[in-house]
Amino acid sequence: MQKVYGNGVVLANLPGQRRVPYASQEELSALRDSRLRRAVRYAAESVPYYRKMFAALKIDPREIRCIEDLDRLPLLDKSTIQQDPDSFISTSWLGKKSIPFLTSGSTGLRLRIHHDPHSLLQNIAFGEREREVVTALCDRRLGYKELYLGFPQWTIAKVWDFYKKWTFLPVRPQRIFISITEPVEHIADTINQFNPDIILGWGSYLELLFRMLALNAIRIHTPRVLIYGADSMTPEGKRSIERQFNVTILSHYSAVECFKIGFMCEQGNHFHLHQDLCHIKIVDASGSNAPIGRKGEVIISNLINRGTVLLNYRLGDIASLSPEKCSCGRSLSLLSELEGRVEDILFLPGGIIIHPRMIWSVFKGRNEVIRYQLIQHEPLRFELKVLTQDTQIYQRVIGGIVGDLHQLLGSSALIEAHYAEDLAEVTTSKFRPVQSHCKQHQLR
């Protein structure tokens, strides 16, 4: 019965999804505002934080009728959620059935965000908007092959596990997963055996992988499309891959806090925003709305999720809304100049590569850790800064943390750990939980 319910939700939301990006702004705005009103009423009725907030501000939730009315509500910081994540989870049936996910902590703060089953199932249908792009580039709508490069504890692996339990969709892409902990030669062999049409992964890792393939003259089956997310590629790296491998490179804009934010179309320039699913506004340093075309902080309101409800949430990214219209014909609003993070990858002796998300896995289940930072000063010398609620908690957990890091970095790595109160003052979106001061050009 659970799978019957799951398929029912997907099929009920599927019709018309490929047409939504081409709808008029009037139609998109009406759909967006309708979802906003439902999300606000739901939050006021069943989410403890918003019940208290509306009462304290003396605002009737029914007065929030359109996106402009969201300006009456305060901006929501990550630190506020981290202090009491349960107060943002709905007490409704959907909230109680919701599934927890952990953010990567790429801004230094790890958060527990719940997604309800209904919205996760809707996400399959909403994905048709993005699939239209890649299936056109692959010249096939069914039967194309996807190869994912990531880490076993990647969020998407948990999402896939949920879909297996809640749906029996008869048609799925042929899909395999490879851990980035595998040697480059093994990854290349797997690519050549599977012959994927699409390769997906973290931007920084895909850039490094294709750079190593080119430097070492390792031949691979060239996919039709590379899709990166989570972090970014450098403009130089992207151009180099496109030129050397003759492959189209696109990006999806998403986060644990909202799985559908934006996507690149065939033109590969700006992000088309899922404005009816996730409202985005850009604010300046004072928190006021920035003019169209002016860079500022990305603020999102997830209009779909009924697990952890987020309205006017500071995502931590910098971008601008574009006044342009895309030549592809889609009418969705455009996001440009997204300053995606290009995360530092650790290079160890012997050609071992450690992606920052592998370091994150050490801290993933340690709720005592508020913020951390690992700095590579020399190939095998590291400084570890950890912030917990107090030094007693730090003393209790630091031994296990260092032990787990040695499993990744090697027993000969020198890890100088200390309690770091200064991490509490970090507010910038440029903060990097993993930094390397070592030269990274020796890739052979």
HELIX and SHEET records of a PDB file:
HELIX    1   1 GLN A    2  ASN A   13  1                                  12    
HELIX    2   2 VAL A   20  TYR A   22  5                                   3    
HELIX    3   3 GLN A   25  SER A   46  1                                  22    
HELIX    4   4 PRO A   48  LEU A   57  1                                  10    
HELIX    5   5 PRO A   61  GLU A   63  5                                   3    
HELIX    6   6 ILE A   67  ARG A   72  5                                   6    
HELIX    7   7 LYS A   78  GLN A   83  1                                   6    
HELIX    8   8 PRO A   85  PHE A   88  5                                   4    
HELIX    9   9 TRP A   93  LYS A   96  1                                   4    
HELIX   10  10 PRO A  117  PHE A  126  1                                  10    
HELIX   11  11 GLU A  128  CYS A  138  1                                  11    
HELIX   12  12 THR A  155  TRP A  166  1                                  12    
HELIX   13  13 VAL A  184  PHE A  194  1                                  11    
HELIX   14  14 GLY A  203  LEU A  215  1                                  13    
HELIX   15  15 PRO A  235  PHE A  245  1                                  11    
HELIX   16  16 PRO A  356  PHE A  363  1                                   8    
HELIX   17  17 THR A  391  LEU A  409  1                                  19    
HELIX   18  18 GLU A  421  GLU A  425  5                                   5    
SHEET    1   A 2 ILE A  99  LEU A 102  0                                        
SHEET    2   A 2 ARG A 112  HIS A 115 -1                                        
SHEET    1   B11 GLN A 174  SER A 179  0                                        
SHEET    2   B11 LYS A 145  GLY A 150  1                                        
SHEET    3   B11 ILE A 198  TRP A 202  1                                        
SHEET    4   B11 VAL A 225  GLY A 229  1                                        
SHEET    5   B11 THR A 248  ALA A 255  1                                        
SHEET    6   B11 CYS A 258  MET A 264 -1                                        
SHEET    7   B11 PHE A 271  LEU A 273 -1                                        
SHEET    8   B11 LEU A 334  SER A 336 -1                                        
SHEET    9   B11 TYR A 313  SER A 322 -1                                        
SHEET   10   B11 GLY A 296  ASN A 302 -1                                        
SHEET   11   B11 CYS A 278  VAL A 283 -1                                        
SHEET    1   C 2 LEU A 346  LEU A 348  0                                        
SHEET    2   C 2 ILE A 352  ILE A 354 -1                                        
SHEET    1   D 4 LEU A 414  TYR A 419  0                                        
SHEET    2   D 4 ARG A 381  THR A 388  1                                        
SHEET    3   D 4 VAL A 369  GLU A 378 -1                                        
SHEET    4   D 4 VAL A 434  SER A 436  1                                        
END                                                                             
